[in-house]
């Protein structure tokens, strides 16, 4: 069996039809360093942008050659060239933009986490369904080359039956000038949802129970804990461990390490490298060229565009993402209440 790494297979592919017009709502940092560079590299059509900060929208439009700087959200949504609205704003304000985009019949790519409650997440799914629009959640970490290779090895049987996952994350987000220090439960929910979603992605299962704990660090600026650890039971003998320290006091705090162990071998990755080791002696190491930032950001948008063309559910639709929301909010509930959160189904 050939377990070799193929950059061509790992890189997110442009959609079959690039003609659909995209509009960006929110012209902040993430749109400028990730969304728009990925779309431009793939030749996608971004036809409009809007931000409450008019100057931010104008700078973004100039940088990425976007024809329209919309005067208002209404102006953007009334543009007949706009088929998809990429909602790239912080939590507060998304609900109104989502509702109005649905009413205008626009398909939607929504930033994660979509909400801080299951009720709100379910409302988005219901509203999109009733409006007849496709709704994708921007869990773009699934499309990073390293993560796609791990998934390919797991699905292809390279490590045999999966029985253990471990995802260690370290970073630093305690900057007093940034919005996130004032965001409640930012480390576990707003940031951590990336990693809980990856556990679901790699496992191919829904969590049965989760136990978590979190902690404040003396002197931190964040209003919520910056460290957490969780154990997830996916059933059928599959256990996952995940931890995140978001206040690493070094010059190079960002580091990630993922292990996937099975009956025939193990797979490993960090931000740049992947490795497969099988009990038959096979050993493969590689550095996929497709990175999480910005390359992975093409994945959710391209898949949404193909879902529109094929009239199918997007790969990470709002409904599919409900499993991730349940898991991350269950971990938060466990950490806050000191309980094991479990589900009957």
N, C-alpha and C positions, 0 to 999 in steps of 0.2 A: 504493500500500500504506500502511496506517495503522500506524505504529510507535509510537503514543502510549502513555504510561504509564497504567495503570489500577490505582489503589490497591485496588479491590475484587478484582481478579484476583491481585494480589501478596500480599495478606495471607493467612496461613495460615487455612484454614477449619475450623470445628469439625467433629467427626466426625458422621456421619449418625445414629449412635446414641450418646447421651451417658450411657446407663444403666450402662455397665460401671464397676465400682468400681476405683479406683486406690489403691495403697498406696505410700508413700514410705519408702524405707530410706536414712537419712542426712538429718538435719535441719540441715545446715550452711548456709553462706552462699549457695551456688549454688541450693539448693532454695528458699531464702527470697526471693532477689532475682530469680529467673528461672523455675524450674519452676512453683512454686505460684502466683505472680501470673498467669502465662499461662493456667494451668488454670482459675483462678477467673474470669478475664475471659471465658473461653469457656463457663463453666457446667458444667465437668466435675466428676465426683463423686470427691473424694478422701476415702476412708472410714477410712484408718488410717495411722499413721506410727510409725516406730521409730528410735531412735538410742541408741547405748551411753551417751550423755550424756542421762539422763532429763530433766533440766531443759531441754535444748535441744529435745527432742521436745515437752515440755509448752508451751514458748513458741511453737513452730511451730503446734501444734494450736490454741492459743488465738487466734493471729493469723489463721489461715486457717479457723477453725471446723471442724476435723477431729474427728469424734466419738470415735475411738479412739486413745489413746496406748498402743500395744502394750507389754506387759510384757517381751516377748521376740520374737525373730524367729519362733519357733514359734507364738506367739500370733497374730502378724500373718498368717502363712501358713495358719493353720487357720481364719481368718475367711472364711466362705462368701461374704461380700460382695466380697472382693478377687478381681478377675479379672486385674489387671495389677500387676506390681511394678516400680516405678521405682527402680533401683539408683543412688543419687546419692552414693556414698561414694568415697573415694580408692582407689587401686589395691589396696592390701593389704586383704583381707577380701572383695573382690568375688567371688573364685572360690567361696568357701563359700556366699555368699548366692545366687549364680547356680545352683549345684548344688541347693541346697535348694528354690529357687523352681521349678526344673524338676521335681523330685520331687513337689512339691505341685501340679503342673499349672497353674502360673501363667504367663501371658505376661509378657515381659520387655522393658523399655527399659533399656539399659545405657549408662553414661557412657563417653565416649571418653577416651583410647584404651582399648580393651577389654582389652589385655594388652601386655606388653613383648616377647613372642615370638610367632612365627607358630604354633608348636605349641599355645600356650595359646588363641590366637584360633580356631584350627581345632577345638580341643576344645569350645569354647563352641558352635560351629555344630553339631557332631556331637551334643552333649548335648541341645540344644534340639530338633533333628530327631527324635532317638530318643524324646524326651518328648512330642512332638506339640504343642509350644508355639511361638507366634510370638515372634521375637526381633529387635528393632530396636536399632540403635546410635544414640546421641544425637548425631549430626553435625548439630546444629541450625543451623549457619551456612548450610547449603543453603537454609533457609527465610527468611533475612533478605530484606526487600523489595528491597534493592539487588541482592543476588545472584540472586534470582529474576528480576529484570528483565534482568540481563545474560544469564542462561540463555534467557529468552524471546526476546531479540533474536538470540542465536546460533542457536537452533533454528528461529526464524522466517525466517532468511536475511537479516536486516537488515545484517549485515556480510559476507555471502557466505561463502565457504569459509574457515574459521578456520585461521590459520597461525602465530599467535604469542600467547602469554599471558605477562603479567608481573605478579607480585604482590609488592609491597613492603610490609613490615610493620615498625612501630617501636613500642616500648613500654618499660615498666619493671616488672620483677618481681624485685627483689633485696632484698626486705624480710626482715630477720632474724627477724621474728615469724611469718612465714608458712611453711607446710609445704613449699611448692614449692622453697625454696632448698636443701632437703635431698633433693629428688627427683632421682635420677640421670637425665640426659638430658631434663630437664623442658622446656627451650626447644624443642629439635628434635622430640621425640616427643610429650610430654604436651600441649604447647601447639601446636606446629607442625603436628600432625595435622589441625587445622582447615583449614590452608591447602593442605596436600598433597591433602586430600579435595576442596577447592574446585577445584583444578586438574583432578582427575579428573572432577568434576561438570561443569565447563564444557567440557572437551575431549570428553567422551563416549567416552573411550578408556582403555585400560590402558597404563601406561608400559612402554616397551621397555628403557630404560636411564636411569640417573640418576647424576650426578656431584655431589658436595657437599663442602664443607669447613666447619669450625667453629672457633671461637676463644674463648679466655678473655680477659676484660678485666681489666687490673691493678686490684686492689682489690675485685673482685667478691666477693660472699658465696656465691653459688651454687656447688655442688660440681661442676657441669658447665658446659660452654661456654654463653655467653649470646648469641652471634652465630653465625649460619650463613648460607650461600648455597648454592643448588642450581640445577642445570640439568637439566630432564627432557625426554627425547625420547619423544614419543608416537607416532612413526612417521607416515608419509604426509605428511611436510613440516610437522608441527606440533611446535614447540619451546616450552617454558615455562621461564621464569626465576622464581625465588622467593628472597627474602632476608628475614631477620628480625634486627633488633638489639633485644634485650630488656633493654638497660641504657642508655636514652636519658636523659641527665642534664639535663632541662628541667622546667619546671613543668607542661607539657602534653605528655608523652611519647607518648601514644597516637595513632597515625596509620596509615592503611592506604590503599593505592592499587592498583587493579587495572586493567590494560589488556588488551583483547582485540582483536586486529587481524585483519582478514580481507581478502578480495579486493575487497569492495565498500565497506568502511569500517571504523570502529573504535568500540568501546564502552569506557566508563570508569566507575569508581565509587570512592567512598571509603566511610566509614561511613554517610554520610547521603545523598549525591547520586549520581545516575546521568547519563550523557551519551552520546548517540549522534551520530556524525558520519559521513555517507555521502558518497561521491564525487559523487553527484548533487546535492549541496548541502543535503540534509536535515540539520538539526541540532535535536536535542531534549534538553532538560535538565529534570530533575525531582528532587524529594525525596520518595521513597516514605514513607508514614506508618508502615508496618510495619517496626519496627526489629529488629535482631538480638536485643537484650536489651530486654524479655523476650519480645516477640512471636514471635520465631523458635522459641522453645521449645515453642510449641503444635504446630508442624509435625510433629515426629517422633511425638509422642504421638497426635495426631489421625489421622495416617496409620496408625499401629499399630492403633488402634481400628477404622478402616475395613478394614484387612487382616484383622482377626479376623472382622468382619462378612461380608466378601466371600470369606473363605477364600483369600487370595492372599498372595504374599510381600510384606513391607513394602518401602517404597521404598529404605530404607537398612538392609536386613537384615544380620545378622551375616555371611552368606555374601557379599553384595555388598560389604561393608566389608573383606573380605579383600584386595581390590585396593588399598585405601588403606593397610592395614597393611603389605602387601608393599612399597609405595612408600616409606613413611616409614621403615621399618626398613632398606630398601635404601639410602636417603639416609644414615642413621646409619652403616651399614657402610662406605659410601663415604668419609664424613668421617673415620671412625676409622682406616681402613686405607689411605687415599689411593688408592683404586681407582675405576674406573667399574663400577657394579653393573648388570648387564644380564640380561635374561631371554629365553629362547628363544621363549616363546609370547607 
